[in-house]
């Protein structure tokens, strides 16, 4: 069983050891099934220097990885990825988390929360809220567990692309300081007030992000709701818009980018993120 989340060095070491044991078991299972690519991906995750609060290799994979010293962190960013991220395509999430941790500096931690089966990048799933509705209770439970373990820390929820829909579903009542939507197709709501959160809601989009060309609306059909709500960077949405600079859909957390600098300022409590 996974030990409860207690933010002391000793308790976290026990939790990380349990995560590593799950990773090693998944590596052995992949090797037995002849999935050498998955085995290699998972083997890299078993590096003792890495810190996983949880790991599940089934159904594309679910992981929660910590970057930085969670026990000593005063600022914690929980990063929720969008469509197309899985164990086999985890590199982008890890690279972005590392860049953000470097930009935040000391007394901070980044938690990469791949706690759900993300939609395929180009699919009906990616333009409907179904996967987000499944994921939201897990994200809400994790953030509450984290807040209970770190009552003095300032937690920010960072939501990329389809992750914005997950955050939108999870947001009501969550005790977080900031809710940051970037590269967002929508958060499943008509405006920021509908998120029902006391957090400051931020939104940003790079100049080269293709997602800005998508229609922003929700249409209720007999079998599903298609569309992900209003554009979070539109004036009528009510978010504070941060400077995101140039770059494409996958460049928000690229080292040295304007978007990364803005997001780091927001998480750090330095209100210089406005466009």
C-alpha atoms as an extended CHARMM CRD file, in Angstrom:
* protein
*
       275  EXT
         1         1  UNK       CA              0.0000000000        0.0000000000        0.0000000000  PROA      1               0.0000000000
         2         2  UNK       CA              1.1050000000        3.5990000000       -0.6740000000  PROA      2               0.0000000000
         3         3  UNK       CA              1.9830000000        5.3890000000        2.5820000000  PROA      3               0.0000000000
         4         4  UNK       CA             -0.0280000000        8.5390000000        3.3630000000  PROA      4               0.0000000000
         5         5  UNK       CA              1.4260000000       11.8420000000        2.2050000000  PROA      5               0.0000000000
         6         6  UNK       CA              3.3120000000       13.3410000000        5.1310000000  PROA      6               0.0000000000
         7         7  UNK       CA              5.7250000000       16.1420000000        4.2300000000  PROA      7               0.0000000000
         8         8  UNK       CA              8.6750000000       15.2240000000        6.4250000000  PROA      8               0.0000000000
         9         9  UNK       CA             11.9460000000       14.0430000000        4.8830000000  PROA      9               0.0000000000
        10        10  UNK       CA             11.6230000000       10.5670000000        6.4210000000  PROA      10              0.0000000000
        11        11  UNK       CA              7.9910000000       10.0780000000        5.4130000000  PROA      11              0.0000000000
        12        12  UNK       CA              8.6180000000       11.3620000000        1.9030000000  PROA      12              0.0000000000
        13        13  UNK       CA             11.5890000000        9.0120000000        1.5310000000  PROA      13              0.0000000000
        14        14  UNK       CA              9.2590000000        6.1280000000        2.3990000000  PROA      14              0.0000000000
        15        15  UNK       CA              6.6740000000        7.3380000000       -0.1140000000  PROA      15              0.0000000000
        16        16  UNK       CA              9.3080000000        7.7220000000       -2.8430000000  PROA      16              0.0000000000
        17        17  UNK       CA             10.6210000000        4.2270000000       -2.1060000000  PROA      17              0.0000000000
        18        18  UNK       CA              7.1080000000        2.8270000000       -2.5320000000  PROA      18              0.0000000000
        19        19  UNK       CA              6.8050000000        4.6460000000       -5.8560000000  PROA      19              0.0000000000
        20        20  UNK       CA             10.1170000000        3.2380000000       -7.0370000000  PROA      20              0.0000000000
        21        21  UNK       CA              9.0210000000       -0.2890000000       -6.0990000000  PROA      21              0.0000000000
        22        22  UNK       CA              5.9310000000        0.1350000000       -8.2980000000  PROA      22              0.0000000000
        23        23  UNK       CA              8.1030000000        1.3960000000      -11.1620000000  PROA      23              0.0000000000
        24        24  UNK       CA             10.4550000000       -1.5820000000      -10.9200000000  PROA      24              0.0000000000
        25        25  UNK       CA              7.4790000000       -3.9480000000      -10.9130000000  PROA      25              0.0000000000
        26        26  UNK       CA              6.1430000000       -2.2410000000      -14.0490000000  PROA      26              0.0000000000
        27        27  UNK       CA              9.5360000000       -2.5720000000      -15.7300000000  PROA      27              0.0000000000
        28        28  UNK       CA              9.5810000000       -6.3050000000      -15.0410000000  PROA      28              0.0000000000
        29        29  UNK       CA              6.0400000000       -6.6820000000      -16.3590000000  PROA      29              0.0000000000
        30        30  UNK       CA              6.8760000000       -4.8020000000      -19.5630000000  PROA      30              0.0000000000
        31        31  UNK       CA              9.9580000000       -6.9510000000      -20.0990000000  PROA      31              0.0000000000
        32        32  UNK       CA              7.9310000000      -10.1450000000      -19.5970000000  PROA      32              0.0000000000
        33        33  UNK       CA              5.4780000000       -8.9970000000      -22.2530000000  PROA      33              0.0000000000
        34        34  UNK       CA              8.2610000000       -8.1430000000      -24.6770000000  PROA      34              0.0000000000
        35        35  UNK       CA              7.4740000000       -4.4120000000      -24.6040000000  PROA      35              0.0000000000
        36        36  UNK       CA             11.0930000000       -3.3010000000      -24.6480000000  PROA      36              0.0000000000
        37        37  UNK       CA             10.2840000000        0.3390000000      -25.3910000000  PROA      37              0.0000000000
        38        38  UNK       CA              8.0450000000        0.6440000000      -22.3380000000  PROA      38              0.0000000000
        39        39  UNK       CA             10.5830000000       -1.2440000000      -20.2300000000  PROA      39              0.0000000000
        40        40  UNK       CA             13.2880000000        1.2540000000      -21.2130000000  PROA      40              0.0000000000
        41        41  UNK       CA             11.0440000000        4.2460000000      -20.4240000000  PROA      41              0.0000000000
        42        42  UNK       CA             10.1260000000        2.8480000000      -17.0410000000  PROA      42              0.0000000000
        43        43  UNK       CA             13.7140000000        1.8510000000      -16.2640000000  PROA      43              0.0000000000
        44        44  UNK       CA             14.7550000000        5.4980000000      -16.5690000000  PROA      44              0.0000000000
        45        45  UNK       CA             12.0470000000        6.4560000000      -14.0900000000  PROA      45              0.0000000000
        46        46  UNK       CA             13.4890000000        4.0090000000      -11.5580000000  PROA      46              0.0000000000
        47        47  UNK       CA             16.5880000000        6.1900000000      -11.1340000000  PROA      47              0.0000000000
        48        48  UNK       CA             16.9680000000        6.5430000000       -7.3240000000  PROA      48              0.0000000000
        49        49  UNK       CA             17.4890000000       10.3030000000       -7.7610000000  PROA      49              0.0000000000
        50        50  UNK       CA             13.9130000000       10.7090000000       -9.0340000000  PROA      50              0.0000000000
        51        51  UNK       CA             10.9620000000       11.1300000000       -6.6750000000  PROA      51              0.0000000000
        52        52  UNK       CA              7.5610000000        9.6370000000       -7.4290000000  PROA      52              0.0000000000
        53        53  UNK       CA              4.6870000000       10.0080000000       -4.9950000000  PROA      53              0.0000000000
        54        54  UNK       CA              2.7670000000        7.4010000000       -6.9820000000  PROA      54              0.0000000000
        55        55  UNK       CA              3.0600000000        5.3050000000      -10.1070000000  PROA      55              0.0000000000
        56        56  UNK       CA              0.6560000000        3.1060000000      -12.0580000000  PROA      56              0.0000000000
        57        57  UNK       CA              1.8180000000        1.6190000000      -15.3470000000  PROA      57              0.0000000000
        58        58  UNK       CA             -1.6370000000        0.5780000000      -16.5770000000  PROA      58              0.0000000000
        59        59  UNK       CA             -3.7870000000        2.2750000000      -19.2250000000  PROA      59              0.0000000000
        60        60  UNK       CA             -1.0900000000        4.5630000000      -20.6330000000  PROA      60              0.0000000000
        61        61  UNK       CA              0.3560000000        5.2110000000      -17.2110000000  PROA      61              0.0000000000
        62        62  UNK       CA             -0.3510000000        7.5130000000      -14.2820000000  PROA      62              0.0000000000
        63        63  UNK       CA              2.4220000000        9.1590000000      -12.3030000000  PROA      63              0.0000000000
        64        64  UNK       CA              2.9620000000       11.9070000000       -9.7650000000  PROA      64              0.0000000000
        65        65  UNK       CA              6.5930000000       13.0750000000       -9.7950000000  PROA      65              0.0000000000
        66        66  UNK       CA              8.1960000000       15.7070000000       -7.5490000000  PROA      66              0.0000000000
        67        67  UNK       CA             10.8980000000       18.1100000000       -8.6920000000  PROA      67              0.0000000000
        68        68  UNK       CA             12.6130000000       19.8420000000       -5.7990000000  PROA      68              0.0000000000
        69        69  UNK       CA             12.4410000000       19.4710000000       -2.0260000000  PROA      69              0.0000000000
        70        70  UNK       CA              8.7730000000       19.0270000000       -1.1710000000  PROA      70              0.0000000000
        71        71  UNK       CA              9.4700000000       18.9210000000        2.5710000000  PROA      71              0.0000000000
        72        72  UNK       CA             11.0540000000       22.3860000000        2.5590000000  PROA      72              0.0000000000
        73        73  UNK       CA              8.9590000000       23.9930000000       -0.1740000000  PROA      73              0.0000000000
        74        74  UNK       CA              7.0740000000       27.2070000000        0.5220000000  PROA      74              0.0000000000
        75        75  UNK       CA              5.7020000000       27.4230000000       -3.0340000000  PROA      75              0.0000000000
        76        76  UNK       CA              4.3600000000       24.3510000000       -4.8430000000  PROA      76              0.0000000000
        77        77  UNK       CA              3.2570000000       24.2360000000       -8.4770000000  PROA      77              0.0000000000
        78        78  UNK       CA              1.0320000000       21.3060000000       -9.4740000000  PROA      78              0.0000000000
        79        79  UNK       CA              1.3560000000       20.8530000000      -13.2330000000  PROA      79              0.0000000000
        80        80  UNK       CA             -1.5410000000       19.1650000000      -15.0430000000  PROA      80              0.0000000000
        81        81  UNK       CA             -0.7140000000       18.0940000000      -18.6380000000  PROA      81              0.0000000000
        82        82  UNK       CA             -3.0210000000       17.9160000000      -21.6280000000  PROA      82              0.0000000000
        83        83  UNK       CA             -3.8250000000       15.5030000000      -24.4120000000  PROA      83              0.0000000000
        84        84  UNK       CA             -1.3060000000       13.0160000000      -25.7460000000  PROA      84              0.0000000000
        85        85  UNK       CA              0.8550000000       12.7170000000      -22.6170000000  PROA      85              0.0000000000
        86        86  UNK       CA              1.5280000000        9.1810000000      -21.3870000000  PROA      86              0.0000000000
        87        87  UNK       CA              4.4600000000        7.1980000000      -20.0300000000  PROA      87              0.0000000000
        88        88  UNK       CA              5.7450000000        6.7660000000      -23.5720000000  PROA      88              0.0000000000
        89        89  UNK       CA              5.5340000000       10.5400000000      -24.1770000000  PROA      89              0.0000000000
        90        90  UNK       CA              6.5160000000       11.6810000000      -20.7050000000  PROA      90              0.0000000000
        91        91  UNK       CA              9.6630000000       13.5500000000      -21.7320000000  PROA      91              0.0000000000
        92        92  UNK       CA              7.8200000000       16.7900000000      -22.5130000000  PROA      92              0.0000000000
        93        93  UNK       CA              6.1920000000       16.8610000000      -19.0710000000  PROA      93              0.0000000000
        94        94  UNK       CA              9.4600000000       16.1130000000      -17.3250000000  PROA      94              0.0000000000
        95        95  UNK       CA             11.3900000000       18.7390000000      -19.3050000000  PROA      95              0.0000000000
        96        96  UNK       CA              8.7950000000       21.4170000000      -18.5950000000  PROA      96              0.0000000000
        97        97  UNK       CA              8.7220000000       20.5590000000      -14.9080000000  PROA      97              0.0000000000
        98        98  UNK       CA             12.5070000000       20.7650000000      -14.6910000000  PROA      98              0.0000000000
        99        99  UNK       CA             12.5680000000       24.1480000000      -16.4490000000  PROA      99              0.0000000000
       100       100  UNK       CA              9.8860000000       25.5150000000      -14.1420000000  PROA      100             0.0000000000
       101       101  UNK       CA             11.6720000000       24.2660000000      -11.0220000000  PROA      101             0.0000000000
       102       102  UNK       CA             14.9020000000       25.9310000000      -12.1880000000  PROA      102             0.0000000000
       103       103  UNK       CA             13.0330000000       29.1970000000      -12.8070000000  PROA      103             0.0000000000
       104       104  UNK       CA             11.3660000000       29.1130000000       -9.3890000000  PROA      104             0.0000000000
       105       105  UNK       CA             14.5950000000       28.5960000000       -7.4590000000  PROA      105             0.0000000000
       106       106  UNK       CA             14.9310000000       27.5950000000       -3.8120000000  PROA      106             0.0000000000
       107       107  UNK       CA             12.1000000000       26.8670000000       -1.3850000000  PROA      107             0.0000000000
       108       108  UNK       CA              9.9120000000       25.6720000000       -4.2290000000  PROA      108             0.0000000000
       109       109  UNK       CA              8.7690000000       22.3780000000       -5.7080000000  PROA      109             0.0000000000
       110       110  UNK       CA              6.9740000000       21.3100000000       -8.8720000000  PROA      110             0.0000000000
       111       111  UNK       CA              4.6690000000       18.3050000000       -8.8930000000  PROA      111             0.0000000000
       112       112  UNK       CA              3.9840000000       16.8120000000      -12.3370000000  PROA      112             0.0000000000
       113       113  UNK       CA              0.5190000000       15.2770000000      -11.9690000000  PROA      113             0.0000000000
       114       114  UNK       CA             -0.1660000000       12.7570000000      -14.7190000000  PROA      114             0.0000000000
       115       115  UNK       CA             -3.0270000000       11.3410000000      -12.7110000000  PROA      115             0.0000000000
       116       116  UNK       CA             -5.4060000000       10.4970000000      -15.5320000000  PROA      116             0.0000000000
       117       117  UNK       CA             -5.6200000000        8.8040000000      -18.9020000000  PROA      117             0.0000000000
       118       118  UNK       CA             -5.2210000000       11.7770000000      -21.2280000000  PROA      118             0.0000000000
       119       119  UNK       CA             -7.1420000000       11.9350000000      -24.5190000000  PROA      119             0.0000000000
       120       120  UNK       CA             -5.3840000000       11.1810000000      -27.7730000000  PROA      120             0.0000000000
       121       121  UNK       CA             -4.0370000000       14.3750000000      -29.2600000000  PROA      121             0.0000000000
       122       122  UNK       CA             -6.3640000000       14.3970000000      -32.2880000000  PROA      122             0.0000000000
       123       123  UNK       CA             -9.6280000000       12.7370000000      -31.3120000000  PROA      123             0.0000000000
       124       124  UNK       CA            -13.2110000000       13.3530000000      -30.2460000000  PROA      124             0.0000000000
       125       125  UNK       CA            -12.0430000000       12.7750000000      -26.6620000000  PROA      125             0.0000000000
       126       126  UNK       CA             -9.8830000000       15.9030000000      -26.8990000000  PROA      126             0.0000000000
       127       127  UNK       CA            -12.8710000000       18.1580000000      -27.6590000000  PROA      127             0.0000000000
       128       128  UNK       CA            -15.2870000000       16.6870000000      -25.1150000000  PROA      128             0.0000000000
       129       129  UNK       CA            -15.0960000000       16.9210000000      -21.2970000000  PROA      129             0.0000000000
       130       130  UNK       CA            -15.4570000000       13.1920000000      -20.5780000000  PROA      130             0.0000000000
       131       131  UNK       CA            -11.8460000000       12.4570000000      -19.6800000000  PROA      131             0.0000000000
       132       132  UNK       CA            -11.7150000000       15.6140000000      -17.5460000000  PROA      132             0.0000000000
       133       133  UNK       CA            -14.8050000000       14.5800000000      -15.6090000000  PROA      133             0.0000000000
       134       134  UNK       CA            -13.1240000000       11.2460000000      -14.8260000000  PROA      134             0.0000000000
       135       135  UNK       CA             -9.8800000000       12.9500000000      -13.8270000000  PROA      135             0.0000000000
       136       136  UNK       CA            -11.2140000000       15.8170000000      -11.7080000000  PROA      136             0.0000000000
       137       137  UNK       CA            -12.0320000000       13.8490000000       -8.5350000000  PROA      137             0.0000000000
       138       138  UNK       CA             -8.4950000000       12.4150000000       -8.5290000000  PROA      138             0.0000000000
       139       139  UNK       CA             -6.9130000000       15.8360000000       -8.9610000000  PROA      139             0.0000000000
       140       140  UNK       CA             -9.1390000000       17.3550000000       -6.2980000000  PROA      140             0.0000000000
       141       141  UNK       CA             -8.2410000000       14.5750000000       -3.8430000000  PROA      141             0.0000000000
       142       142  UNK       CA             -4.5240000000       14.9510000000       -4.5430000000  PROA      142             0.0000000000
       143       143  UNK       CA             -4.4830000000       18.7300000000       -4.0900000000  PROA      143             0.0000000000
       144       144  UNK       CA             -6.4070000000       18.4140000000       -0.8230000000  PROA      144             0.0000000000
       145       145  UNK       CA             -3.9760000000       15.7540000000        0.3820000000  PROA      145             0.0000000000
       146       146  UNK       CA             -1.0610000000       17.9950000000       -0.5610000000  PROA      146             0.0000000000
       147       147  UNK       CA             -2.5970000000       21.0350000000        1.1580000000  PROA      147             0.0000000000
       148       148  UNK       CA             -3.1590000000       19.0200000000        4.3280000000  PROA      148             0.0000000000
       149       149  UNK       CA              0.4390000000       17.7910000000        4.2680000000  PROA      149             0.0000000000
       150       150  UNK       CA              1.8310000000       21.2970000000        3.5600000000  PROA      150             0.0000000000
       151       151  UNK       CA             -0.5700000000       23.7070000000        5.3270000000  PROA      151             0.0000000000
       152       152  UNK       CA              1.8510000000       26.6390000000        5.1880000000  PROA      152             0.0000000000
       153       153  UNK       CA              2.7370000000       26.2980000000        1.5010000000  PROA      153             0.0000000000
       154       154  UNK       CA              1.3180000000       28.3820000000       -1.3460000000  PROA      154             0.0000000000
       155       155  UNK       CA             -0.0670000000       25.9820000000       -3.9750000000  PROA      155             0.0000000000
       156       156  UNK       CA             -0.6530000000       26.9580000000       -7.5990000000  PROA      156             0.0000000000
       157       157  UNK       CA             -2.4650000000       24.7860000000      -10.1360000000  PROA      157             0.0000000000
       158       158  UNK       CA             -0.9070000000       25.0150000000      -13.6200000000  PROA      158             0.0000000000
       159       159  UNK       CA             -3.0530000000       23.6340000000      -16.4070000000  PROA      159             0.0000000000
       160       160  UNK       CA             -1.7850000000       23.1030000000      -19.9530000000  PROA      160             0.0000000000
       161       161  UNK       CA             -4.0670000000       22.5070000000      -22.9400000000  PROA      161             0.0000000000
       162       162  UNK       CA             -6.7120000000       19.8520000000      -22.1310000000  PROA      162             0.0000000000
       163       163  UNK       CA             -5.4090000000       19.9600000000      -18.5580000000  PROA      163             0.0000000000
       164       164  UNK       CA             -7.3670000000       23.2340000000      -18.3210000000  PROA      164             0.0000000000
       165       165  UNK       CA            -10.5890000000       21.2490000000      -18.6010000000  PROA      165             0.0000000000
       166       166  UNK       CA             -9.4360000000       18.9120000000      -15.8330000000  PROA      166             0.0000000000
       167       167  UNK       CA             -8.6010000000       21.8950000000      -13.6260000000  PROA      167             0.0000000000
       168       168  UNK       CA            -11.8930000000       23.5620000000      -14.4790000000  PROA      168             0.0000000000
       169       169  UNK       CA            -13.8050000000       20.5200000000      -13.2790000000  PROA      169             0.0000000000
       170       170  UNK       CA            -11.6460000000       20.1730000000      -10.1350000000  PROA      170             0.0000000000
       171       171  UNK       CA            -11.4370000000       23.8690000000       -9.1860000000  PROA      171             0.0000000000
       172       172  UNK       CA            -14.6040000000       24.4840000000       -7.1180000000  PROA      172             0.0000000000
       173       173  UNK       CA            -13.6640000000       24.6900000000       -3.4520000000  PROA      173             0.0000000000
       174       174  UNK       CA             -9.9690000000       23.8770000000       -3.8790000000  PROA      174             0.0000000000
       175       175  UNK       CA             -7.6740000000       25.8610000000       -1.5910000000  PROA      175             0.0000000000
       176       176  UNK       CA             -5.0860000000       27.0740000000       -4.1060000000  PROA      176             0.0000000000
       177       177  UNK       CA             -3.5910000000       30.5290000000       -4.5750000000  PROA      177             0.0000000000
       178       178  UNK       CA             -3.4760000000       30.5990000000       -8.3700000000  PROA      178             0.0000000000
       179       179  UNK       CA             -5.1730000000       28.7460000000      -11.2080000000  PROA      179             0.0000000000
       180       180  UNK       CA             -3.0970000000       29.2030000000      -14.3820000000  PROA      180             0.0000000000
       181       181  UNK       CA             -4.5290000000       28.1690000000      -17.7680000000  PROA      181             0.0000000000
       182       182  UNK       CA             -2.0950000000       28.1350000000      -20.6960000000  PROA      182             0.0000000000
       183       183  UNK       CA             -2.4370000000       26.8520000000      -24.2380000000  PROA      183             0.0000000000
       184       184  UNK       CA             -6.0310000000       26.3170000000      -23.2170000000  PROA      184             0.0000000000
       185       185  UNK       CA             -8.8650000000       25.2170000000      -25.5160000000  PROA      185             0.0000000000
       186       186  UNK       CA            -11.2570000000       26.2360000000      -22.7210000000  PROA      186             0.0000000000
       187       187  UNK       CA            -11.8620000000       25.2050000000      -19.1360000000  PROA      187             0.0000000000
       188       188  UNK       CA            -15.3350000000       23.7920000000      -19.6840000000  PROA      188             0.0000000000
       189       189  UNK       CA            -16.9950000000       26.9640000000      -18.3300000000  PROA      189             0.0000000000
       190       190  UNK       CA            -18.3570000000       30.2250000000      -19.7810000000  PROA      190             0.0000000000
       191       191  UNK       CA            -16.2250000000       32.4700000000      -17.5690000000  PROA      191             0.0000000000
       192       192  UNK       CA            -13.8440000000       32.5580000000      -14.6090000000  PROA      192             0.0000000000
       193       193  UNK       CA            -16.6520000000       33.0810000000      -12.1000000000  PROA      193             0.0000000000
       194       194  UNK       CA            -18.1190000000       29.7070000000      -13.0900000000  PROA      194             0.0000000000
       195       195  UNK       CA            -14.9440000000       28.0250000000      -11.8070000000  PROA      195             0.0000000000
       196       196  UNK       CA            -16.1800000000       28.8200000000       -8.2800000000  PROA      196             0.0000000000
       197       197  UNK       CA            -12.7150000000       29.3060000000       -6.8800000000  PROA      197             0.0000000000
       198       198  UNK       CA            -11.1190000000       31.8880000000       -4.6050000000  PROA      198             0.0000000000
       199       199  UNK       CA             -7.8650000000       31.4560000000       -6.5200000000  PROA      199             0.0000000000
       200       200  UNK       CA             -6.6250000000       34.1700000000       -8.8460000000  PROA      200             0.0000000000
       201       201  UNK       CA             -7.3740000000       32.8760000000      -12.3510000000  PROA      201             0.0000000000
       202       202  UNK       CA             -4.6940000000       33.5390000000      -14.9790000000  PROA      202             0.0000000000
       203       203  UNK       CA             -4.5980000000       32.7200000000      -18.6830000000  PROA      203             0.0000000000
       204       204  UNK       CA             -1.9610000000       33.0000000000      -21.4010000000  PROA      204             0.0000000000
       205       205  UNK       CA             -1.4050000000       31.9990000000      -25.0070000000  PROA      205             0.0000000000
       206       206  UNK       CA              1.7430000000       32.2030000000      -27.0970000000  PROA      206             0.0000000000
       207       207  UNK       CA              1.5990000000       34.0280000000      -30.4050000000  PROA      207             0.0000000000
       208       208  UNK       CA              2.2440000000       30.8350000000      -32.3710000000  PROA      208             0.0000000000
       209       209  UNK       CA             -0.1420000000       28.4890000000      -30.5600000000  PROA      209             0.0000000000
       210       210  UNK       CA             -2.4610000000       26.7630000000      -33.0380000000  PROA      210             0.0000000000
       211       211  UNK       CA             -5.0710000000       26.2900000000      -30.3480000000  PROA      211             0.0000000000
       212       212  UNK       CA             -6.0390000000       29.9370000000      -30.7020000000  PROA      212             0.0000000000
       213       213  UNK       CA             -7.6500000000       29.0700000000      -34.0260000000  PROA      213             0.0000000000
       214       214  UNK       CA            -10.1250000000       26.6040000000      -32.5210000000  PROA      214             0.0000000000
       215       215  UNK       CA            -13.7570000000       27.6040000000      -32.0510000000  PROA      215             0.0000000000
       216       216  UNK       CA            -14.5490000000       28.2550000000      -28.3970000000  PROA      216             0.0000000000
       217       217  UNK       CA            -18.0170000000       27.0460000000      -27.4880000000  PROA      217             0.0000000000
       218       218  UNK       CA            -19.8620000000       24.1200000000      -25.9270000000  PROA      218             0.0000000000
       219       219  UNK       CA            -22.6860000000       22.3830000000      -27.7830000000  PROA      219             0.0000000000
       220       220  UNK       CA            -24.8780000000       19.8690000000      -25.9400000000  PROA      220             0.0000000000
       221       221  UNK       CA            -25.7030000000       16.9550000000      -28.2160000000  PROA      221             0.0000000000
       222       222  UNK       CA            -27.8450000000       13.9360000000      -27.2840000000  PROA      222             0.0000000000
       223       223  UNK       CA            -24.7730000000       11.7190000000      -26.8230000000  PROA      223             0.0000000000
       224       224  UNK       CA            -22.2010000000       14.1950000000      -25.4860000000  PROA      224             0.0000000000
       225       225  UNK       CA            -21.1740000000       17.8010000000      -24.9870000000  PROA      225             0.0000000000
       226       226  UNK       CA            -18.8090000000       18.8670000000      -27.7660000000  PROA      226             0.0000000000
       227       227  UNK       CA            -16.5450000000       21.8470000000      -27.1850000000  PROA      227             0.0000000000
       228       228  UNK       CA            -14.7010000000       23.0450000000      -24.1110000000  PROA      228             0.0000000000
       229       229  UNK       CA            -16.1980000000       26.4150000000      -23.2670000000  PROA      229             0.0000000000
       230       230  UNK       CA            -15.1280000000       30.0020000000      -23.7590000000  PROA      230             0.0000000000
       231       231  UNK       CA            -11.6190000000       31.2030000000      -24.5610000000  PROA      231             0.0000000000
       232       232  UNK       CA             -9.7930000000       31.8980000000      -21.2520000000  PROA      232             0.0000000000
       233       233  UNK       CA             -7.7150000000       34.7200000000      -22.7760000000  PROA      233             0.0000000000
       234       234  UNK       CA            -10.8140000000       36.5380000000      -24.1100000000  PROA      234             0.0000000000
       235       235  UNK       CA            -11.6300000000       39.7330000000      -22.1610000000  PROA      235             0.0000000000
       236       236  UNK       CA            -15.1090000000       38.4950000000      -21.3060000000  PROA      236             0.0000000000
       237       237  UNK       CA            -13.7910000000       35.3790000000      -19.5850000000  PROA      237             0.0000000000
       238       238  UNK       CA            -12.4650000000       37.3990000000      -16.6570000000  PROA      238             0.0000000000
       239       239  UNK       CA             -9.0090000000       35.8980000000      -16.1720000000  PROA      239             0.0000000000
       240       240  UNK       CA             -5.8680000000       37.9540000000      -15.6810000000  PROA      240             0.0000000000
       241       241  UNK       CA             -3.9370000000       37.5310000000      -18.9250000000  PROA      241             0.0000000000
       242       242  UNK       CA             -0.1770000000       37.0400000000      -18.6020000000  PROA      242             0.0000000000
       243       243  UNK       CA              2.5140000000       37.7830000000      -21.1770000000  PROA      243             0.0000000000
       244       244  UNK       CA              3.3230000000       34.5670000000      -23.0500000000  PROA      244             0.0000000000
       245       245  UNK       CA              5.5000000000       35.8620000000      -25.9080000000  PROA      245             0.0000000000
       246       246  UNK       CA              6.1310000000       33.7860000000      -28.9970000000  PROA      246             0.0000000000
       247       247  UNK       CA              6.4770000000       30.0500000000      -29.4210000000  PROA      247             0.0000000000
       248       248  UNK       CA              4.0710000000       27.2350000000      -30.0900000000  PROA      248             0.0000000000
       249       249  UNK       CA              1.6520000000       25.0270000000      -28.1980000000  PROA      249             0.0000000000
       250       250  UNK       CA              4.3820000000       22.9870000000      -26.5260000000  PROA      250             0.0000000000
       251       251  UNK       CA              6.7120000000       25.8820000000      -25.6500000000  PROA      251             0.0000000000
       252       252  UNK       CA              5.1380000000       27.4410000000      -22.5620000000  PROA      252             0.0000000000
       253       253  UNK       CA              7.6540000000       25.9330000000      -20.1400000000  PROA      253             0.0000000000
       254       254  UNK       CA             10.6540000000       26.0520000000      -22.4730000000  PROA      254             0.0000000000
       255       255  UNK       CA             13.7760000000       27.3380000000      -20.7380000000  PROA      255             0.0000000000
       256       256  UNK       CA             14.2360000000       31.0560000000      -21.3250000000  PROA      256             0.0000000000
       257       257  UNK       CA             10.7310000000       31.6270000000      -22.7180000000  PROA      257             0.0000000000
       258       258  UNK       CA              8.5700000000       34.6200000000      -21.8650000000  PROA      258             0.0000000000
       259       259  UNK       CA              5.7190000000       32.3320000000      -20.8350000000  PROA      259             0.0000000000
       260       260  UNK       CA              7.9310000000       30.4340000000      -18.3880000000  PROA      260             0.0000000000
       261       261  UNK       CA              9.1150000000       33.7020000000      -16.8370000000  PROA      261             0.0000000000
       262       262  UNK       CA              5.5160000000       34.8810000000      -16.3740000000  PROA      262             0.0000000000
       263       263  UNK       CA              4.3500000000       31.5780000000      -14.9040000000  PROA      263             0.0000000000
       264       264  UNK       CA              7.3100000000       31.5080000000      -12.5030000000  PROA      264             0.0000000000
       265       265  UNK       CA              6.4520000000       35.0480000000      -11.3470000000  PROA      265             0.0000000000
       266       266  UNK       CA              2.8570000000       34.0310000000      -10.7190000000  PROA      266             0.0000000000
       267       267  UNK       CA              3.7980000000       30.9220000000       -8.7240000000  PROA      267             0.0000000000
       268       268  UNK       CA              6.3780000000       32.9520000000       -6.8050000000  PROA      268             0.0000000000
       269       269  UNK       CA              3.7570000000       35.5080000000       -5.7820000000  PROA      269             0.0000000000
       270       270  UNK       CA              5.3420000000       38.3260000000       -7.7740000000  PROA      270             0.0000000000
       271       271  UNK       CA              2.4190000000       39.9720000000       -9.5670000000  PROA      271             0.0000000000
       272       272  UNK       CA              4.3590000000       40.8280000000      -12.7270000000  PROA      272             0.0000000000
       273       273  UNK       CA              2.6180000000       38.3790000000      -15.0170000000  PROA      273             0.0000000000
       274       274  UNK       CA              0.1160000000       40.7560000000      -16.6290000000  PROA      274             0.0000000000
       275       275  UNK       CA              0.3450000000       41.3200000000      -20.3610000000  PROA      275             0.0000000000
